[in-house]
Amino acid sequence: MIWAIALHEWRRLRSSLLFWLLLAFAQLVIGWLTFAQLEAFAEIAPQIKASASTLGTMDLVITPTLNSLVLLLLLAIPLLAMGSLAGETRSGRMALWLSAPVSSSQIILGKTLGLWFASLPLLLSAALTLMALGLGVALDWPRCAAAFGGLVLFSLWLSCVAVLLSGLFDHPAAALAASYGVLLSLWLLDSLSEGTANWHWFALMPHLTPWFEGLVRSQDLAFFLGSGSAAVLAASFGIARRRGEI
């Protein structure tokens, strides 16, 4: 049943104009940023070679573009998620979900997976654009795999959090505003706080940057999997309360 709900959510998102506009906009931005970074790299390549620096295409072209892709995901996924639960409540269809013969956790997991599936084409198009550079320059493929693996996990985490925030409000616009407020605050937390602050562990970029450097750390996996699972449980609890089960 979870997969049936996920496919239903994926088809709903895929049939919307917003999905295709976001995909086209993201591909345009990623393509432009990639070639802009590549042009800047070509200009300084002689100096890099003369100084025997270890910096290469991964450091000066792909990693900066991936940092921009993180921001695009932070903007795109909440836009897709605002109708996930808040939109159902606004349209009156939430009553059908609450009376459906499925558990609250199945509803949330299906909605989350459907939203995640909708974010994967954006990641795939960006990956194909960046990996096409391998036709002309040498790339560190294991590092590329780690970077995109981290982004896939990050997009799943974003889907979990966005569905939770969508379930807290009855209007999609309010859910979108809350998602942007929470997620962008976590994105900026690293630059607004010192590394020794107690809340620095919740900053997003320190958990993503190691992936871009080819490092897969247990604390980063624990952050995304732990907090994502907590978001799913909290969203399931909210549905159960609406049903009067708690």
FIVOZA-687922 format. One line per 5 residues: for each residue x, y, z of N, C-alpha, C. Coordinates in nm, 3 decimals. Layout:
N
X:Y:Z:X:Y:Z:X:Y:Z | ... $
//
This chain:
246
0.082:-0.121:0.000:0.000:0.000:0.000:0.086:0.127:0.000 | 0.200:0.119:0.066:0.290:0.235:0.068:0.331:0.273:-0.074 | 0.367:0.172:-0.154:0.410:0.199:-0.291:0.295:0.251:-0.376 | 0.174:0.204:-0.351:0.058:0.254:-0.425:0.036:0.403:-0.397 | 0.049:0.442:-0.270:0.034:0.583:-0.233:0.148:0.665:-0.292 $
0.271:0.609:-0.288:0.387:0.679:-0.343:0.371:0.703:-0.493 | 0.325:0.602:-0.565:0.306:0.617:-0.709:0.194:0.716:-0.739 | 0.089:0.714:-0.658:-0.020:0.811:-0.675:0.033:0.953:-0.655 | 0.114:0.973:-0.551:0.170:1.106:-0.525:0.265:1.148:-0.636 | 0.347:1.054:-0.684:0.441:1.085:-0.791:0.367:1.124:-0.919 $
0.260:1.051:-0.952:0.182:1.084:-1.072:0.114:1.220:-1.057 | 0.066:1.250:-0.936:0.001:1.380:-0.913:0.099:1.494:-0.934 | 0.220:1.478:-0.880:0.321:1.583:-0.895:0.369:1.593:-1.040 | 0.387:1.479:-1.103:0.438:1.477:-1.240:0.340:1.541:-1.337 | 0.212:1.534:-1.309:0.112:1.590:-1.399:0.092:1.740:-1.380 $
0.158:1.798:-1.281:0.141:1.941:-1.255:0.240:2.023:-1.337 | 0.197:2.143:-1.374:0.284:2.233:-1.449:0.403:2.278:-1.364 | 0.382:2.291:-1.233:0.488:2.335:-1.144:0.608:2.242:-1.150 | 0.585:2.111:-1.156:0.694:2.014:-1.161:0.782:2.038:-1.283 | 0.722:2.055:-1.399:0.800:2.072:-1.522:0.868:2.207:-1.526 $
0.804:2.309:-1.471:0.869:2.441:-1.465:0.991:2.437:-1.374 | 0.979:2.369:-1.260:1.094:2.357:-1.169:1.206:2.277:-1.233 | 1.172:2.170:-1.302:1.274:2.088:-1.368:1.347:2.167:-1.476 | 1.272:2.242:-1.556:1.334:2.322:-1.662:1.420:2.433:-1.603 | 1.368:2.500:-1.500:1.445:2.609:-1.438:1.573:2.557:-1.375 $
1.563:2.444:-1.303:1.681:2.387:-1.239:1.785:2.345:-1.342 | 1.742:2.284:-1.453:1.836:2.243:-1.556:1.903:2.363:-1.620 | 1.826:2.470:-1.640:1.882:2.593:-1.696:1.988:2.652:-1.604 | 1.959:2.658:-1.476:2.052:2.715:-1.379:2.178:2.629:-1.367 | 2.160:2.497:-1.358:2.275:2.407:-1.345:2.363:2.414:-1.470 $
2.302:2.415:-1.587:2.380:2.426:-1.711:2.458:2.556:-1.718 | 2.393:2.666:-1.682:2.460:2.796:-1.687:2.574:2.803:-1.585 | 2.549:2.755:-1.462:2.653:2.757:-1.361:2.771:2.667:-1.398 | 2.742:2.551:-1.456:2.850:2.459:-1.494:2.943:2.523:-1.596 | 2.886:2.581:-1.699:2.970:2.640:-1.802:3.038:2.768:-1.755 $
2.974:2.842:-1.663:3.038:2.960:-1.606:3.160:2.920:-1.522 | 3.142:2.816:-1.439:3.255:2.767:-1.359:3.364:2.708:-1.448 | 3.325:2.641:-1.556:3.423:2.581:-1.647:3.504:2.689:-1.718 | 3.437:2.798:-1.756:3.508:2.908:-1.821:3.608:2.973:-1.727 | 3.567:2.993:-1.600:3.659:3.051:-1.501:3.776:2.956:-1.476 $
3.750:2.826:-1.472:3.857:2.728:-1.450:3.957:2.729:-1.566 | 3.906:2.741:-1.688:3.995:2.742:-1.805:4.088:2.863:-1.803 | 4.040:2.974:-1.748:4.122:3.096:-1.744:4.237:3.084:-1.645 | 4.214:3.013:-1.533:4.318:3.005:-1.430:4.394:2.873:-1.435 | 4.360:2.786:-1.531:4.426:2.655:-1.541:4.578:2.667:-1.556 $
4.630:2.761:-1.639:4.776:2.773:-1.650:4.844:2.807:-1.517 | 4.783:2.896:-1.438:4.840:2.931:-1.308:4.837:2.812:-1.213 | 4.729:2.734:-1.219:4.719:2.616:-1.132:4.827:2.515:-1.168 | 4.848:2.495:-1.297:4.950:2.400:-1.342:5.089:2.447:-1.305 | 5.113:2.579:-1.318:5.246:2.633:-1.287:5.277:2.624:-1.138 $
5.175:2.636:-1.056:5.197:2.630:-0.911:5.191:2.489:-0.855 | 5.170:2.392:-0.942:5.162:2.251:-0.902:5.054:2.227:-0.796 | 4.945:2.301:-0.808:4.834:2.287:-0.713:4.758:2.158:-0.741 | 4.698:2.102:-0.636:4.620:1.980:-0.649:4.473:2.008:-0.683 | 4.438:2.136:-0.691:4.299:2.171:-0.726:4.271:2.131:-0.870 $
4.150:2.081:-0.893:4.114:2.039:-1.027:3.969:2.068:-1.057 | 3.916:1.996:-1.156:3.779:2.019:-1.200:3.678:1.993:-1.089 | 3.703:1.891:-1.008:3.611:1.859:-0.900:3.599:1.974:-0.801 | 3.712:2.037:-0.768:3.714:2.141:-0.666:3.663:2.275:-0.719 | 3.691:2.307:-0.845:3.664:2.440:-0.897:3.545:2.448:-0.991 $
3.491:2.335:-1.032:3.376:2.336:-1.123:3.257:2.260:-1.062 | 3.279:2.133:-1.029:3.167:2.049:-0.988:3.119:2.082:-0.846 | 3.213:2.094:-0.751:3.171:2.121:-0.613:3.095:2.253:-0.598 | 3.142:2.366:-0.657:3.061:2.489:-0.648:2.923:2.475:-0.710 | 2.914:2.399:-0.819:2.783:2.378:-0.881:2.693:2.294:-0.792 $
2.750:2.194:-0.724:2.671:2.112:-0.633:2.621:2.194:-0.515 | 2.701:2.288:-0.468:2.655:2.376:-0.360:2.533:2.457:-0.404 | 2.533:2.499:-0.530:2.416:2.570:-0.583:2.297:2.476:-0.598 | 2.325:2.350:-0.632:2.218:2.251:-0.644:2.149:2.227:-0.510 | 2.225:2.234:-0.401:2.167:2.220:-0.268:2.061:2.327:-0.246 $
2.093:2.451:-0.282:1.997:2.561:-0.266:1.875:2.540:-0.355 | 1.896:2.490:-0.477:1.783:2.464:-0.566:1.690:2.359:-0.506 | 1.747:2.256:-0.446:1.664:2.153:-0.381:1.588:2.212:-0.263 | 1.654:2.299:-0.187:1.588:2.363:-0.073:1.469:2.448:-0.117 | 1.476:2.501:-0.238:1.367:2.584:-0.289:1.260:2.502:-0.359 $
1.302:2.396:-0.429:1.209:2.322:-0.514:1.124:2.223:-0.435 | 1.185:2.146:-0.345:1.111:2.039:-0.277:0.998:2.095:-0.189 | 1.018:2.203:-0.111:0.904:2.258:-0.037:0.792:2.307:-0.128 | 0.825:2.356:-0.248:0.722:2.398:-0.342:0.636:2.279:-0.385 | 0.701:2.165:-0.409:0.627:2.046:-0.446:0.550:1.988:-0.328 $
0.606:2.005:-0.207:0.547:1.942:-0.089:0.432:2.022:-0.029 | 0.416:2.148:-0.067:0.317:2.231:0.003:0.175:2.178:-0.016 | 0.151:2.104:-0.125:0.019:2.047:-0.145:0.006:1.905:-0.096 | 0.113:1.851:-0.039:0.113:1.710:0.000:0.008:1.680:0.106 | 0.010:1.750:0.216:-0.091:1.734:0.321:-0.174:1.861:0.338 $
-0.108:1.977:0.337:-0.182:2.103:0.350:-0.279:2.121:0.234 | -0.234:2.083:0.113:-0.322:2.095:-0.003:-0.441:2.000:0.006 | -0.419:1.882:0.061:-0.529:1.787:0.078:-0.631:1.841:0.178 | -0.581:1.905:0.284:-0.671:1.964:0.383:-0.748:2.081:0.323 | -0.678:2.164:0.248:-0.739:2.282:0.187:-0.849:2.243:0.088 $
-0.827:2.135:0.013:-0.923:2.094:-0.090:-1.036:2.007:-0.033 | -1.022:1.962:0.092:-1.123:1.878:0.152:-1.103:1.730:0.130 | -0.991:1.694:0.062:-0.966:1.552:0.036:-0.902:1.480:0.156 | -0.862:1.555:0.258:-0.799:1.493:0.374:-0.894:1.395:0.443 | -1.023:1.425:0.439:-1.120:1.334:0.501:-1.116:1.196:0.437 $
-1.088:1.191:0.307:-1.078:1.062:0.239:-0.955:0.985:0.286 | -0.844:1.057:0.305:-0.723:0.991:0.353:-0.742:0.940:0.496 | -0.809:1.020:0.579:-0.827:0.980:0.718:-0.919:0.859:0.732 | -1.010:0.842:0.636:-1.102:0.729:0.641:-1.053:0.609:0.561 | -0.936:0.623:0.497:-0.883:0.513:0.415:-0.838:0.398:0.505 $
-0.849:0.274:0.457:-0.810:0.157:0.537:-0.660:0.133:0.536 | -0.584:0.235:0.564:-0.438:0.224:0.573:-0.394:0.296:0.700 | -0.278:0.260:0.751:-0.228:0.321:0.873:-0.175:0.461:0.846 | -0.162:0.539:0.953:-0.110:0.675:0.940:0.033:0.675:0.888 | 0.113:0.581:0.935:0.252:0.575:0.890:0.261:0.539:0.743 $
0.170:0.455:0.692:0.170:0.422:0.550:0.137:0.544:0.465 | 0.045:0.626:0.511:0.011:0.749:0.438:0.132:0.841:0.429 | 0.199:0.862:0.542:0.313:0.953:0.546:0.430:0.897:0.464 | 0.457:0.769:0.479:0.567:0.709:0.402:0.538:0.715:0.252 | 0.414:0.689:0.213:0.379:0.698:0.072:0.392:0.839:0.018 $
0.343:0.937:0.093:0.354:1.077:0.052:0.501:1.119:0.041 | 0.582:1.077:0.139:0.723:1.113:0.141:0.798:1.052:0.023 | 0.776:0.925:-0.002:0.844:0.858:-0.114:0.800:0.916:-0.247 | 0.672:0.948:-0.261:0.625:1.009:-0.385:0.691:1.143:-0.411 | 0.706:1.224:-0.306:0.775:1.352:-0.319:0.922:1.332:-0.352 $
0.984:1.233:-0.289:1.125:1.204:-0.317:1.144:1.160:-0.462 | 1.054:1.075:-0.512:1.062:1.032:-0.652:1.055:1.153:-0.746 | 0.975:1.252:-0.707:0.960:1.371:-0.792:1.087:1.455:-0.793 | 1.170:1.445:-0.689:1.294:1.523:-0.684:1.408:1.454:-0.760 | 1.396:1.325:-0.785:1.505:1.251:-0.848:1.533:1.295:-0.993 $
1.431:1.328:-1.076:1.463:1.377:-1.210:1.550:1.502:-1.209 | 1.529:1.589:-1.112:1.612:1.709:-1.101:1.758:1.670:-1.073 | 1.778:1.575:-0.981:1.913:1.529:-0.950:1.975:1.457:-1.069 | 1.895:1.377:-1.139:1.947:1.303:-1.253:1.991:1.396:-1.365 | 1.910:1.499:-1.393:1.946:1.593:-1.499:2.074:1.670:-1.464 $
2.088:1.707:-1.336:2.210:1.776:-1.293:2.330:1.683:-1.302 | 2.312:1.556:-1.263:2.423:1.461:-1.269:2.469:1.439:-1.412 | 2.375:1.425:-1.505:2.412:1.404:-1.645:2.487:1.525:-1.700 | 2.444:1.645:-1.661:2.511:1.767:-1.708:2.655:1.772:-1.658 | 2.674:1.744:-1.531:2.809:1.752:-1.473:2.897:1.635:-1.517 $
2.839:1.517:-1.528:2.920:1.403:-1.568:2.961:1.410:-1.714 | 2.888:1.491:-1.794:2.928:1.509:-1.934:3.065:1.575:-1.945 | 3.108:1.642:-1.839:3.242:1.702:-1.839:3.350:1.594:-1.848 | 3.316:1.473:-1.806:3.413:1.364:-1.812:3.455:1.328:-1.953 | 3.379:1.376:-2.054:3.418:1.350:-2.192:3.541:1.430:-2.233 $
3.565:1.541:-2.160:3.677:1.626:-2.198:3.784:1.644:-2.093 | 3.750:1.619:-1.967:3.847:1.635:-1.858:3.840:1.512:-1.768 | 3.946:1.492:-1.692:3.951:1.378:-1.600:3.871:1.411:-1.474 | 3.783:1.321:-1.435:3.702:1.339:-1.315:3.735:1.231:-1.214 | 3.717:1.266:-1.088:3.732:1.170:-0.979:3.598:1.101:-0.960 $
3.579:0.988:-1.029:3.448:0.924:-1.031:3.402:0.875:-0.894 | 3.487:0.815:-0.810:3.441:0.778:-0.675:3.394:0.899:-0.595 | 3.463:1.011:-0.610:3.421:1.132:-0.540:3.288:1.184:-0.594 | 3.270:1.175:-0.726:3.142:1.214:-0.785:3.029:1.126:-0.733 | 3.056:0.995:-0.723:2.954:0.902:-0.673:2.917:0.935:-0.529 $
3.016:0.967:-0.446:2.989:1.003:-0.307:2.908:1.132:-0.299 | 2.942:1.230:-0.384:2.872:1.358:-0.383:2.725:1.342:-0.419 | 2.698:1.268:-0.525:2.559:1.251:-0.566:2.484:1.155:-0.474 | 2.556:1.059:-0.414:2.492:0.976:-0.313:2.446:1.059:-0.194 | 2.530:1.154:-0.153:2.491:1.244:-0.045:2.371:1.329:-0.081 $
2.365:1.376:-0.207:2.252:1.458:-0.249:2.123:1.377:-0.257 | 2.133:1.251:-0.297:2.014:1.165:-0.298:1.960:1.147:-0.156 | 2.051:1.123:-0.061:2.009:1.111:0.079:1.954:1.243:0.131 | 2.015:1.352:0.091:1.970:1.485:0.132:1.830:1.514:0.079 | 1.803:1.476:-0.046:1.670:1.499:-0.103:1.564:1.416:-0.031 $
1.601:1.294:0.011:1.507:1.212:0.089:1.480:1.277:0.224 | 1.584:1.328:0.287:1.567:1.399:0.415:1.479:1.522:0.398 | 1.503:1.597:0.291:1.421:1.715:0.264:1.274:1.677:0.247 | 1.249:1.567:0.179:1.112:1.522:0.158:1.044:1.489:0.291 | 1.117:1.423:0.380:1.062:1.390:0.513:1.024:1.516:0.589 $
1.113:1.613:0.592:1.089:1.735:0.668:0.978:1.818:0.605 | 0.978:1.826:0.471:0.877:1.907:0.402:0.737:1.848:0.421 | 0.723:1.716:0.420:0.592:1.655:0.443:0.547:1.680:0.587 | 0.639:1.672:0.682:0.603:1.703:0.821:0.550:1.845:0.834 | 0.620:1.941:0.776:0.578:2.080:0.787:0.448:2.106:0.710 $
0.427:2.031:0.602:0.302:2.045:0.528:0.184:1.997:0.612 | 0.208:1.898:0.697:0.100:1.845:0.779:0.065:1.931:0.898 | 0.147:2.032:0.927:0.121:2.118:1.043:0.027:2.233:1.011 | -0.004:2.252:0.882:-0.083:2.369:0.842:-0.198:2.324:0.751 | -0.302:2.409:0.747:-0.419:2.380:0.665:-0.415:2.454:0.532 $
-0.314:2.539:0.512:-0.304:2.616:0.387:-0.167:2.592:0.325 | -0.159:2.561:0.195:-0.030:2.536:0.132:0.069:2.651:0.143 | 0.021:2.775:0.135:0.111:2.889:0.145:0.177:2.897:0.282 | 0.102:2.867:0.386:0.159:2.868:0.521:0.262:2.756:0.535 | 0.232:2.639:0.478:0.327:2.528:0.483:0.455:2.563:0.408 $
0.442:2.630:0.294:0.559:2.670:0.216:0.644:2.771:0.293 | 0.579:2.869:0.353:0.653:2.970:0.430:0.726:2.907:0.547 | 0.661:2.814:0.617:0.725:2.747:0.730:0.843:2.662:0.683 | 0.826:2.592:0.571:0.934:2.509:0.519:1.055:2.593:0.482 | 1.032:2.705:0.415:1.143:2.792:0.379:1.210:2.850:0.503 $
1.130:2.888:0.600:1.187:2.944:0.722:1.276:2.846:0.795 | 1.230:2.722:0.810:1.306:2.620:0.883:1.428:2.575:0.803 | 1.408:2.540:0.676:1.516:2.482:0.597:1.625:2.584:0.564 | 1.586:2.705:0.530:1.687:2.806:0.500:1.762:2.848:0.626 | 1.697:2.843:0.740:1.767:2.871:0.866:1.872:2.765:0.893 $
1.838:2.638:0.870:1.937:2.531:0.888:2.050:2.544:0.787 | 2.018:2.589:0.666:2.120:2.607:0.562:2.218:2.719:0.601 | 2.166:2.825:0.663:2.249:2.939:0.701:2.312:2.925:0.839 | 2.272:2.824:0.914:2.316:2.811:1.053:2.467:2.800:1.065 | 2.530:2.736:0.969:2.675:2.719:0.973:2.747:2.852:0.968 $
2.698:2.944:0.885:2.764:3.074:0.871:2.725:3.172:0.981 | 2.617:3.142:1.054:2.569:3.233:1.158:2.613:3.192:1.298 | 2.678:3.076:1.310:2.718:3.029:1.442:2.859:2.973:1.437 | 2.923:2.969:1.551:3.056:2.912:1.559:3.049:2.760:1.564 | 3.157:2.697:1.523:3.160:2.552:1.519:3.147:2.487:1.654 $
3.173:2.561:1.761:3.165:2.505:1.896:3.027:2.521:1.959 | 2.935:2.590:1.889:2.800:2.611:1.944:2.725:2.478:1.953 | 2.639:2.467:2.056:2.566:2.342:2.077:2.474:2.308:1.962 | 2.417:2.412:1.898:2.321:2.388:1.791:2.388:2.373:1.654 | 2.521:2.381:1.650:2.590:2.372:1.521:2.571:2.235:1.457 $
2.541:2.132:1.535:2.522:1.998:1.480:2.403:1.993:1.385 | 2.307:2.087:1.399:2.189:2.089:1.315:2.212:2.165:1.183 | 2.328:2.227:1.166:2.357:2.298:1.041:2.369:2.199:0.927 | 2.315:2.234:0.811:2.311:2.142:0.698:2.446:2.125:0.629 | 2.510:2.236:0.597:2.629:2.229:0.511:2.743:2.148:0.572 $
2.770:2.154:0.703:2.877:2.067:0.756:2.848:1.918:0.739 | 2.720:1.882:0.720:2.686:1.741:0.697:2.687:1.706:0.548 | 2.690:1.808:0.460:2.691:1.784:0.317:2.830:1.799:0.255 | 2.907:1.894:0.305:3.038:1.923:0.246:3.129:1.800:0.243 | 3.135:1.717:0.347:3.221:1.598:0.338:3.186:1.505:0.222 $
3.057:1.494:0.189:3.018:1.411:0.075:3.081:1.465:-0.054 | 3.083:1.598:-0.069:3.140:1.659:-0.189:3.291:1.638:-0.196 | 3.353:1.612:-0.081:3.496:1.585:-0.077:3.527:1.435:-0.085 | 3.422:1.354:-0.104:3.441:1.211:-0.117:3.441:1.135:0.014 | 3.399:1.200:0.124:3.400:1.137:0.256:3.259:1.097:0.296 $
3.240:0.974:0.335:3.112:0.925:0.387:3.130:0.900:0.536 | 3.074:0.989:0.619:3.096:0.983:0.763:2.970:0.931:0.833 | 2.993:0.857:0.940:2.881:0.798:1.014:2.795:0.905:1.079 | 2.856:1.017:1.125:2.776:1.121:1.190:2.682:1.191:1.091 | 2.723:1.199:0.965:2.635:1.260:0.865:2.520:1.167:0.831 $
2.550:1.037:0.819:2.444:0.939:0.797:2.345:0.939:0.914 | 2.399:0.948:1.036:2.313:0.949:1.156:2.224:1.073:1.157 | 2.277:1.187:1.114:2.198:1.310:1.113:2.080:1.299:1.017 | 2.108:1.261:0.892:2.002:1.259:0.791:1.902:1.146:0.818 | 1.951:1.028:0.851:1.861:0.916:0.874:1.784:0.933:1.005 $
1.852:0.981:1.110:1.787:0.998:1.240:1.681:1.107:1.238 | 1.719:1.226:1.190:1.623:1.337:1.190:1.513:1.315:1.086 | 1.547:1.250:0.973:1.444:1.219:0.874:1.341:1.121:0.929 | 1.388:1.018:0.998:1.297:0.921:1.060:1.211:0.987:1.167 | 1.270:1.078:1.244:1.194:1.149:1.346:1.084:1.234:1.282 $
1.114:1.296:1.167:1.014:1.376:1.097:0.898:1.289:1.049 | 0.930:1.170:0.997:0.824:1.078:0.952:0.737:1.034:1.070 | 0.799:1.002:1.183:0.723:0.962:1.301:0.634:1.075:1.351 | 0.687:1.198:1.352:0.608:1.312:1.397:0.490:1.338:1.304 | 0.513:1.327:1.173:0.404:1.347:1.077:0.299:1.237:1.092 $
0.342:1.112:1.116:0.248:1.001:1.138:0.166:1.024:1.264 | 0.231:1.077:1.367:0.161:1.109:1.491:0.053:1.213:1.466 | 0.084:1.313:1.382:-0.015:1.415:1.351:-0.137:1.359:1.279 | -0.114:1.267:1.183:-0.227:1.204:1.114:-0.309:1.119:1.211 | -0.239:1.047:1.301:-0.309:0.963:1.397:-0.396:1.048:1.490 $
-0.349:1.165:1.527:-0.427:1.255:1.612:-0.552:1.304:1.538 | -0.538:1.334:1.411:-0.654:1.377:1.334:-0.758:1.266:1.325 | -0.711:1.143:1.322:-0.803:1.030:1.315:-0.865:0.998:1.451 | -0.815:1.059:1.558:-0.864:1.028:1.690:-0.807:0.901:1.749 | -0.696:0.854:1.692:-0.636:0.730:1.742:-0.551:0.755:1.865 $
-0.514:0.881:1.887:-0.427:0.914:2.001:-0.497:1.021:2.085 $
//
